[in-house]
Amino acid sequence: MIYTNKFEYPSYVIQYLENDEYDYDPDTFSATTLLKPPRVTVLERTYPDELEVDYSELVASRYGSSIHDSFEKVEIKGAIQEQRLKTLQNGMIVTGKFDMLMEISKNTYKLVDLKSTSAWTCVYGSKDEDYIKQLSIYRWLGNRNGLKIIDDAEICFFFTDWSKASANKNPNYPQSRIFIKPIKLMTFLETEEFINERIKLIRDAFIELPLCSDKELWKNKPDDPPRRCDYCSCKNVCNQYKMMTETKTI
Ligand code: SF4
């Protein structure tokens, strides 16, 4: 990975940002990997030393880690916290680390996921589909590891940009800095089908590299700019990105 420092952060900020304790295992597919565009996964794993990220792009992820770390320091009553689960599916190890399983009755649990993000992401529900898939994969992994987890889960949002003025003006805006959003998970079978499909897409992508689709690029219509590329570390090694730059699509 190549790191750039466009905003000339001092060394103590860089050391803080570089301190990533994420337990990444390149020989597995995590829930996050299964949700990424297959093109991104293939490029990340084929050219790990040529990927490029600016330190400023790590800030949001470190905010998120800080919340997880401080939750982990508290022993939440009736909760199993931050466990990585694994299982073998179609010859591939699938992994996922849930934030919390709250015991709601003897040996029966509810999934809780901690998210730090913009309040508007919650208001518009723009990532709800991904959240449901991500948590459904955790539930599927939990079931495979002998844990009984119910269909109802919840997201505990910590907003990075919450504003009291917006809350006063708009009743649909979250009324406090922390907001709980209930979600309904996919069934075990739906989730397993989804996982099988994603494993196949990634495997196929290693044989023939697909393009990122408009949806994967977060475009609402074909003429929209491919917003995902702004946050993608593969730009250096991506011909699709190069082509879009040359044709001024970006
Ligand atoms: S740079 Fe853009 S097109 Fe290329 S892999 Fe990343 S998101 Fe997809």
Boltz pocket constraint, residues with backbone or C-beta under 6 A from the ligand:
constraints:
  - pocket:
      binder: B
      contacts: [[A, 37], [A, 39], [A, 40], [A, 43], [A, 212], [A, 216], [A, 217], [A, 226], [A, 228], [A, 229], [A, 232], [A, 233], [A, 234], [A, 235], [A, 238], [A, 240], [A, 241]]
      max_distance: 6.0
